[in-house]
Amino acid sequence: MTSQKPPKLIRSLTLTHAVLYGLGVTIGAGIYVLVGAAAARSGMHAPLAFLAAAVVMGMTAGTFAELGTRLPVAASEAAYVQAAFRRKWFSTATGLLVVAAATISGATISVGSAGYIGVFLPLPGPVIIAGVVLAMGAVACLSAVQSISFAGLMTVVEIGGLILIVAAGLFAGSSLVSRLPELWPAGAEVGAWTGIAQTSLLAVFAFIGFEHLVNISEEMKNPLRTLPRALLITLGATALLYAAVVWIAVVAVPPAELARSAAPLALVFQRLTGFPLQVLGAIAIVATVNGIIVHMIMIARVLYGLADQGSLPAFLSKVNARTGTPIVATLFGVGAILILALGVPLTGLAEWTSRLTLAIFALVNLALLRIKTRELSTPAGVFLVPMWVPVAGLFTTASLLLVEILG
């Protein structure tokens, strides 16, 4: 009698699924509030900072693309560190670092969603938080195609809010084009370029999230083709959308006024269309709820991957035969987010999401450097990047981490 092998993750995700997931985890509620801070630092030059941040993140995205096709597994960052340094404790610590960053981020977003939902549904904050987290946890337990399709639908709505702002700006008049010369600082404006550099550091955090694509690579039908393309499309589309939205914002509303607003994009939308602030507030709810789902999906895959390689208890690697998803690991992530959101003051913890993520980026770039320098021949069937890509990725992420810690 042959023993039946336990079910594994199912390769069912296409490029469309991957891009929707990537956009959903990258374009978050952050851009809805970040515009004001960017305008305060760089004024009319703020869109350049977002484009510069995309270039910086592009280096690390290249590193993730190569490593993701070398090792298309769920606990991706942990697997990369294991392949490079061959230290199981180091690999496990890296995976748990990813889980910690995602849990803090998911809990922070959960608390933020309660503020938006409370405007429409007058219930106590903890009740709203618990309801949202449990409801999104139920969605995350569905099959990968179902949960990511659901998140993808909300991503479309979320991006639709930004596109509404772009469309309103285009119909508002020709000033978007006529004022384009104001976008680029004069060569001698040292202060302007310094402001752009400072804003780029801020803008980098609006792009964090694209790296989570590697954690669903084990569920992609063809990771060699899908993962690099999904990473490139996610970063490129996000950069163009951010730059367009920020430019329209600083043209529609004076940067000083934008900087003082608690809901800058809602103010821009109201100024351009005359519609009430609540319209964009409803879209912001979708943005925050979407962020909770995609973080839950990612946490579950990392826990599953660590357990599958023997670094965590085996029960976390159990895959439901009907849904093809690691339900136990998903419930563990849901519980962690719920406990953190309800029981821990999150003021200041959100900053640690960025710090932990930058530390992970530095480790991943270092891992690829170690793997490349140790290899005697180029492997086949892998998306390869030049050696300078992980070098640039390591330098930029380590520098940003140092600036963030010292700042």
C-alpha positions in Angstrom: 0.0 0.0 0.0 1.6 3.3 -1.1 1.3 6.2 1.2 -0.3 9.3 -0.3 1.9 12.4 -0.4 0.6 15.4 1.4 -0.9 18.1 -0.9 1.4 20.9 -1.9 0.7 24.5 -3.2 -0.9 24.5 -6.6 0.7 26.3 -9.6 -2.4 28.2 -10.8 -1.4 31.9 -11.0 -1.0 33.7 -14.3 0.8 37.0 -15.0 -2.5 38.8 -14.6 -3.0 37.3 -11.1 0.6 38.2 -10.2 0.4 41.8 -11.4 -2.8 42.4 -9.6 -1.3 40.9 -6.4 1.9 43.0 -6.9 -0.1 46.2 -7.4 -2.4 45.4 -4.5 0.5 45.0 -2.1 2.5 47.9 -3.4 -0.1 50.6 -4.1 -1.6 51.0 -0.6 -3.3 53.6 1.5 0.1 55.3 2.0 0.0 57.3 -1.2 -3.4 58.7 -0.1 -1.6 60.5 2.8 2.0 60.7 1.5 1.3 63.3 -1.1 1.1 66.1 1.5 4.5 65.2 3.1 6.1 65.0 -0.4 4.7 68.4 -1.3 6.0 69.9 1.9 9.5 68.8 1.2 9.8 69.3 -2.6 6.9 71.4 -3.8 6.4 71.3 -7.5 9.4 68.9 -7.9 7.8 66.1 -5.8 7.0 63.8 -8.8 10.7 63.6 -9.6 11.3 62.1 -6.1 8.8 59.3 -6.8 10.5 58.4 -10.1 13.9 58.4 -8.5 12.6 56.1 -5.7 11.3 53.7 -8.4 14.8 53.6 -10.0 16.4 52.8 -6.6 13.8 50.1 -5.9 14.4 48.8 -9.4 17.9 47.6 -8.5 16.6 45.4 -5.7 13.7 44.3 -7.9 16.2 42.9 -10.4 17.9 40.9 -7.6 14.5 39.5 -6.5 13.8 38.6 -10.2 16.9 36.5 -10.5 16.7 34.8 -7.1 13.0 34.2 -7.6 13.6 32.2 -10.8 16.6 30.4 -9.2 14.4 29.4 -6.2 10.7 29.7 -6.9 9.5 28.8 -3.4 7.2 30.2 -0.8 9.6 31.3 2.0 11.6 33.1 -0.7 13.9 35.4 1.3 14.8 32.6 3.8 15.6 30.2 0.9 17.9 32.8 -0.7 19.8 33.4 2.5 20.1 29.6 3.0 21.4 29.1 -0.5 24.0 31.9 -0.1 25.2 31.3 3.5 24.2 27.7 4.2 23.2 28.5 7.8 19.8 27.3 8.8 19.5 29.6 11.8 20.3 32.6 9.6 17.7 31.4 7.0 15.0 30.9 9.7 15.8 34.3 11.2 15.4 36.0 7.8 12.0 34.3 7.2 10.8 35.3 10.7 12.0 38.9 10.0 9.8 38.9 6.9 6.8 37.6 8.9 7.4 40.2 11.6 7.5 43.1 9.1 4.3 41.9 7.4 2.5 41.3 10.7 3.3 44.8 12.0 2.3 46.3 8.6 -0.9 44.3 8.5 -1.9 45.3 12.0 -1.1 49.0 11.3 -3.3 48.9 8.2 -6.1 47.1 10.2 -6.1 49.9 12.7 -6.1 52.5 9.9 -9.0 50.9 8.2 -11.1 51.2 11.4 -10.8 55.0 11.1 -12.1 55.1 7.6 -14.9 52.6 8.2 -15.9 54.3 11.4 -17.1 57.3 9.3 -19.7 55.2 7.7 -20.3 52.6 10.4 -20.5 54.1 13.9 -19.1 51.2 15.9 -16.3 50.9 18.5 -12.8 50.8 16.9 -11.9 47.3 18.4 -15.2 45.8 17.0 -14.5 47.1 13.5 -10.8 45.9 13.7 -11.9 42.4 14.8 -14.6 42.2 12.2 -12.4 43.4 9.3 -9.4 41.1 10.2 -11.6 38.0 10.7 -13.5 38.7 7.4 -10.3 39.2 5.4 -8.8 36.1 7.1 -11.7 34.1 5.8 -11.0 35.4 2.3 -7.3 34.6 2.7 -8.2 30.9 3.4 -9.8 30.5 0.0 -7.8 29.1 -2.9 -5.0 31.2 -4.2 -6.8 32.1 -7.4 -10.0 33.0 -5.4 -8.3 35.1 -2.7 -5.9 36.9 -5.1 -8.7 37.5 -7.6 -10.8 39.1 -4.7 -7.8 41.2 -3.7 -7.3 42.0 -7.4 -10.8 43.3 -7.7 -10.2 45.6 -4.8 -6.9 46.6 -6.3 -8.8 47.7 -9.4 -11.1 49.9 -7.2 -8.1 51.2 -5.3 -6.2 52.1 -8.4 -9.5 53.5 -9.8 -9.5 56.1 -7.1 -6.0 57.3 -8.3 -7.1 57.2 -11.9 -10.1 59.3 -11.1 -7.8 62.0 -9.8 -5.7 61.7 -13.0 -8.8 61.9 -15.1 -10.2 64.9 -13.2 -6.8 66.6 -13.5 -6.8 66.1 -17.3 -10.2 67.5 -17.7 -9.6 70.5 -15.4 -7.5 72.4 -18.0 -4.2 72.7 -19.8 -2.2 73.8 -16.8 -0.8 70.3 -16.3 1.1 70.7 -19.6 1.8 74.5 -19.5 3.4 74.2 -16.0 5.6 71.2 -16.8 8.8 73.4 -16.8 8.2 73.9 -13.1 8.8 70.2 -12.5 12.5 70.4 -13.2 14.7 72.5 -10.9 17.2 74.9 -12.3 20.7 73.6 -12.3 21.9 76.0 -9.6 19.0 75.2 -7.2 21.0 73.1 -4.8 18.3 73.3 -2.2 15.7 71.9 -4.6 17.8 68.9 -5.4 18.5 68.3 -1.7 14.7 68.4 -1.1 14.2 65.9 -3.9 16.8 63.6 -2.4 15.0 63.8 1.0 11.6 63.2 -0.6 13.0 60.2 -2.5 13.8 58.5 0.8 10.2 59.2 1.9 8.9 58.0 -1.5 10.8 54.7 -1.3 8.4 53.5 1.4 5.5 54.0 -1.0 7.0 51.3 -3.2 7.7 48.7 -0.5 5.5 45.6 -1.2 6.6 44.6 -4.7 9.0 42.1 -3.2 6.1 40.0 -1.8 5.6 38.7 -5.4 8.4 36.2 -4.8 6.5 34.6 -2.0 3.7 33.4 -4.4 6.3 32.3 -7.0 5.7 28.6 -6.0 2.1 29.1 -7.1 2.9 30.7 -10.5 2.3 28.5 -13.6 5.6 29.7 -15.1 7.7 31.6 -12.6 10.6 32.0 -15.1 8.5 34.2 -17.4 5.9 35.5 -14.9 8.0 36.7 -12.0 10.4 39.1 -13.7 7.6 40.5 -15.9 5.3 40.9 -12.9 8.0 42.7 -10.9 8.8 45.1 -13.8 5.2 45.8 -14.6 4.3 46.4 -10.9 7.2 48.8 -10.3 6.7 50.6 -13.7 3.0 51.1 -13.4 3.2 52.2 -9.8 5.9 54.7 -10.6 4.0 56.3 -13.5 0.7 56.4 -11.5 2.4 57.9 -8.4 4.2 60.5 -10.5 1.0 61.5 -12.4 -1.1 61.7 -9.2 1.5 63.8 -7.3 2.0 66.2 -10.3 -1.8 66.7 -10.6 -2.0 67.2 -6.8 0.7 70.0 -6.7 -0.8 71.7 -9.7 -4.4 71.6 -8.4 -3.6 72.6 -4.8 -0.7 74.8 -3.7 1.9 72.6 -2.1 1.8 74.5 1.2 -1.9 74.0 1.5 -1.5 70.3 0.4 1.1 69.8 3.2 -1.3 71.1 5.8 -4.2 68.7 4.8 -4.9 65.5 6.8 -6.5 64.0 3.6 -4.5 65.6 0.8 -5.8 63.5 -2.1 -9.4 63.8 -1.0 -8.8 67.6 -1.0 -7.4 67.4 -4.5 -10.3 65.4 -5.7 -12.8 67.8 -4.1 -11.0 70.8 -5.6 -11.0 69.3 -9.1 -14.5 67.8 -9.1 -16.5 69.5 -6.4 -17.5 66.1 -5.0 -17.6 65.5 -1.2 -14.5 64.1 0.6 -16.4 60.9 1.4 -16.2 59.7 -2.1 -12.4 59.2 -1.9 -12.8 58.1 1.7 -14.8 55.1 0.6 -12.0 54.2 -1.9 -9.5 54.5 0.9 -11.4 51.9 2.8 -11.0 49.5 -0.1 -7.2 50.3 -0.2 -6.7 49.5 3.5 -8.8 46.3 3.5 -7.0 45.1 0.4 -3.7 45.7 2.2 -4.8 43.4 5.0 -5.6 40.5 2.6 -2.4 40.6 0.7 -0.3 40.7 3.9 -2.2 37.7 5.3 -1.5 35.7 2.0 2.2 36.6 2.2 2.6 35.7 5.9 0.9 32.3 5.3 3.2 31.5 2.4 6.4 32.4 4.4 5.3 30.3 7.4 4.4 27.4 5.1 7.7 27.6 3.3 9.7 27.7 6.6 7.7 24.7 7.9 8.1 22.8 4.7 11.9 23.1 4.9 11.8 21.9 8.5 12.6 25.3 10.2 9.2 25.6 11.9 6.7 23.0 13.2 5.3 20.7 10.5 1.6 21.5 11.2 2.2 25.0 9.6 3.1 23.2 6.3 -0.3 21.4 6.0 -2.1 22.3 2.8 -5.9 21.9 2.6 -6.7 19.4 -0.1 -9.8 21.2 -1.3 -8.5 24.8 -1.5 -4.8 24.1 -2.0 -3.8 26.7 0.6 -2.0 26.5 3.9 -5.0 27.2 6.1 -3.2 26.6 9.4 -0.4 29.0 8.5 -3.0 31.5 7.3 -5.0 31.3 10.6 -1.7 31.8 12.5 -1.1 35.0 10.5 -4.6 36.2 11.1 -4.3 35.7 14.8 -1.0 37.5 15.0 -2.4 40.5 13.2 -5.5 40.6 15.3 -3.6 40.3 18.6 -1.1 43.0 17.6 -3.9 45.3 16.2 -6.0 45.0 19.3 -3.4 44.7 22.1 -0.3 46.7 21.2 0.0 50.4 20.8 1.1 50.7 17.2 2.5 54.3 17.4 6.1 54.1 16.2 5.8 50.4 15.3 5.0 51.3 11.7 8.4 52.8 11.2 9.9 49.4 12.0 8.1 47.9 9.0 10.3 50.1 6.8 13.4 49.4 8.7 12.9 45.6 8.8 12.1 45.7 5.0 15.2 47.6 4.2 17.3 45.1 6.3 15.7 42.3 4.3 16.5 44.0 1.0 20.1 44.4 2.0 20.3 40.7 3.0 18.8 39.6 -0.3 21.2 41.7 -2.4 24.1 40.3 -0.3 22.8 36.8 -0.8 22.8 37.1 -4.6 26.3 38.6 -4.6 27.5 35.6 -2.5 25.8 33.1 -4.9 27.2 34.8 -8.0 30.8 35.1 -6.8 30.8 31.4 -5.7 29.5 30.0 -9.0 31.8 28.5 -11.6 29.3 28.5 -14.4 26.1 30.3 -15.3 23.0 28.3 -14.5 20.4 27.6 -17.2 16.8 28.5 -17.1 17.3 31.5 -14.8 16.6 35.2 -15.3 20.1 36.7 -14.9 21.0 40.3 -14.0 24.5 41.8 -14.2 26.7 41.8 -11.1 26.3 45.6 -10.7 22.6 45.2 -10.0 22.9 43.5 -6.5 25.9 45.7 -5.8 23.7 48.8 -6.5 20.8 47.3 -4.6 23.0 46.5 -1.5 24.5 50.0 -1.5 21.2 51.9 -1.9 19.2 49.8 0.6 22.0 49.8 3.2 22.4 53.6 2.8 18.6 54.2 3.1 18.6 51.9 6.2 21.4 53.9 7.8 19.7 57.2 7.0 16.4 55.9 8.4 18.0 54.7 11.6 20.1 57.8 12.2 17.2 60.1 11.1 
